[in-house]
Amino acid sequence: MHNVVVIGGGAAGMMAAYSAAFCGKQVVLIEKNEKLGKKLYITGKGRCNLTNNVPVSEFLNNVACNPKFLYGALNEFSPSDTIDLFQNNGCKLKTERGNRVFPESDKASDVSKTLQKLLAGLGVKILLNTAVTEILTENGQVTGVKTDSALISCDSVIICTGGVSYPLTGSTGDGYSFARNIGHAIVPLKPSLVGIELQGNVFSDLQGLSLKNVAITFYDKSKKLYDDFGEMLFTHFGVSGPIILSASCILNRIGLNGVTLKIDLKPALSEKTLDERLLREFETGKLKSIANVMRALLPQALVETVLKVAKVEGTKRCSDILKSERSNIVYALKNLEFKVKGLRPIEEAIVTAGGVSVKEINPKTMESKLVKGLFFGGEVIDVDAFTGGFNIQIAFSTGFVAGQNA
């Protein structure tokens, strides 16, 4: 009889299987795909941002939902523990801007291969192309699992099936069904770390434009909902990029009707300093068109949009610009505004928000409070964080603790 069955061979599942096997348990890891770690291969644009090298207290500030629940797991298996585990097992790592940690090779496959090597070394039995159809319980205790080809008896089951984002990687929500059938409450699922759609077509001319060092603020009328600084990208549907993805973690929990996005294209300059800069540029190029001179301040694709918002003709000579028009340009540069339409579909999200309610999971062990021997790890739990390696670390930490206690 196998002591522990882990369902799902992603980041959380592989770590849970490793942790349980390291404690001396017989472990079966069941994955319905043809290989383990399928979603890991596409994270970080194929480079796999596997953690964020910050202290736990700072890490928790980057968790958008239920950070207190993760306190114990992150202290038990922290970002520094993740770094040590991989480096001590031959996967060299590097830390980049924002404390984001990647394999030195820039190959996500190295992360998955390292975990698989650890599993092989501990004798974990891996069943690929195998789907679990039911978790078996008796008198409030796990007794085994049914697959599409067999019945496997066990003492403990760890559900690490992920969310519903990127369904082509096998994240099709199976774990929610298993948990719901056993009696667990599922917090409604929403997209997190996903692009944001804008109203109208003002942004359509900006498609493909990437902006660095800009400040964004989302408002509901005059109420500030979220602000950030960094990189963003205009797309065919609206906006995306790191700071937009992080914003979606907060915006997905509120109604977006009436929400606006304001972009400060020159956050390092006050309106007064920016106005003085414009005056100098206009004086130097007084015989040139305003559109021509504005290219010293902005990417070409943005010039027309900013002038349109400021209600200034691009063909007008700088020497003919009125003070009121210059003031409008300054305002547009500091407050480029768009109306939000909504979030992109959950299938496009990097992470699924919502999931098995943390009220029904013991945060110290990741064990179900309803069924003895049932544990959870990773994205199936109602926890999610901002972009930057935080979500994979959550998968590693919860998986590790679940495996240790299963």
Helices and strands as residue ranges (DSSP letters): E 4-7, H 11-22, E 27-30, G 40-46, E 51-52, H 56-60, E 63-65, G 68-70, H 71-76, H 79-87, E 93-96, G 97-99, E 100-103, H 108-121, E 125-127, E 132-138, E 141-147, E 151-153, E 156-159, G 167-169, H 174-182, E 186-192, E 196-198, G 202-206, E 210-220, E 223-234, E 238-240, H 242-251, E 259-264, H 271-284, H 290-293, G 294-296, H 300-310, G 318-320, H 323-334, E 336-343, G 346-348, E 351-356, G 358-360, E 374-376, G 378-380, E 384-385, H 390-405
